[in-house]
Amino acid sequence: MREKLEELKQSLLEADVALDIELKDKIHDREVRIDKGWIIKVGRGLDFYQRPESWFAVGANDLSLRKCLETRSIFSKRLECGARVAL
């Protein structure tokens, strides 16, 4: 997995997007932190799209057309004083 994430990091770098990855073996939570103070917690991680019945079906290559699994996402923003506001 680390190799795949490193590959993603390098690919994003070509588009001038810096990605810092921190993996912790003892924690299951998934979150994305954006440099503007936003924190996005995704319950299922990023694997919430259902697999298509066929790779030739509608939505196989367009995720906006694919069915999703139920998940919860929490968006919060770190305030300058260190408190968070959840949306």
N, C-alpha and C positions, 0 to 999 in steps of 0.2 A: 504494500500500500504506500509506503514512504516513497518508493521509486516512482509510482504513478503521480503522487502529489508533487514530487520534484519536477516531473515532466510537465505537469500543468503550470507550475510556477515559472518554468522557463518559457513556455508558450505565451503566458500572460506578459512576461517581461518584454517580449517582442512587440506587444501592443502598448508598451509604456505603463503597464499595471504591475505594481509591486505586491506580491503575495507573501505574507509571513505565516508559516504554519507551525503550530505547537500541538503535538500529540501527547496525550497523557494516557498511559496504559490502565490506570486504575479508575478512570471516570468515563461514563457513557454519554454524558451530555454533549450536544453539538451546538456550537455558536459561531457566528461570524461577527467579527468586530471591524468596524470601518473607521478610518482615521479621523473622521469628523465627530466621533463620540458615540455613534450608533452601535448598538449591540442587537443582533438578531439571533434568537434562540429557536432552533427548529427541532421539534420533538422527534421526528423520524429521521432526522438528518436530511440529506438532499435526495434520498431515494424514496420519493413519495409518488412517483408515476407508476401506474400499473403497466405491466408488460402487455404489448398488443397481442391479439390473438394470432396475428400473422405479421411478418415484417413487411408485407405488401399491403397491409390494411391502412385506412385513414388514421393518421396520428402516429404511425410507426416512426416517422422522421420529423414530425412537427409536434413538439411537446404541448403546444397550446391546444391541440385537438385530442390529446390523450387523456384517458380517465386517470384520476388521482386517488390515492389512498387517503383516508382521513388522517389529518395531522393538526397540530397546534403550533402556531408560531407566535413569538412574543417579540415585539419591537420596543426597545427602550433607548433612551438617550442619556448619556452621562452629562450631568450639569457641571459647571465649573467648580462648584463647591464639593463635588463628589457624590451628590445624591442622584437618584435616577427617576425618570418619569416614564412609566410604562404606557404604551398606547394600546 
